[in-house]
Amino acid sequence: MSAVILIPARWASTRFPGKPLALIAGVSLIQRVYERASRAQRADAVYVATDDSRVAEHVISFGGKVVQPNGDFHSGTDRIAAALDLLGEEFDQVVNVQGDEPLIDAESIDRLIQANDMDMATLACPLESDAELHSRDVVKVVAALDDTALYFSRAPLLGAQRHIGLYAYQTQVLRALASLPPSPLERAESLEQLRALQNGFKIRLLQTRKPHLGVDRPEDVLRVEQELAKHG
């Protein structure tokens, strides 16, 4: 089974324009994500999928691989599906590592690649505070008894865990999802994974306790720098 990691990285983030090139302890956000993802043992290749030449040039400058799919994409899923067609090589699995996850754990990526018994797999971890439960920036997930995802939401949910936006897809599932229009729940919650659930795809939930602080806003940079200082 072959697997490729694709990292979607947009320039025009509503809450943090130019986010991929934001410096975190002297190293750009996208370089930190790329280097973390490259530690995964079960991935055969890593690429950044971007819409912006500044990001592409920067990735090339630190020795990374990049693809630039053309078009306006509703979600990261749509962007990486388009990027997949530009690689010139077929892979059995595709891992979507969000471009704003500088603390992503390579072991978690490998675990997702191994969890290939379902359409998709993703990560969840315990919520750490009531503030996280009620924050719309923190995506919550509720699990079924068989450790598949029942629902994702930005709203507080009883029995919820924190969702970590790292996905492994069977390649044919990714292409099928990209061929579908955004679903009503996806539009309502602004969560692309709901397109999969609402169309009947199964998402395996794997548990982790690793820190996965994302960078949604400029003020998140300091939190990540503090975590890096503690754990490296």
Secondary structure, DSSP 8 states (H G I E B T S, - for coil): --EEEEEEE-S--SSSTTGGG-EETTEEHHHHHHHHHTT-SS-SEEEEEES-HHHHHHHHHTT--EE---S--SSHHHHHHHHHTTSSS--SEEEEE-TT-TT--HHHHHHHHH--SSSEEEEEE----HHHHH-TTS-EEEE-TTSBEEEEESS--TT-EEEEEEEEEEHHHHHHHHTS---HHHHHHT-THHHHHHTT--EEEEE--S------STTHHHHHHHHHHHH-
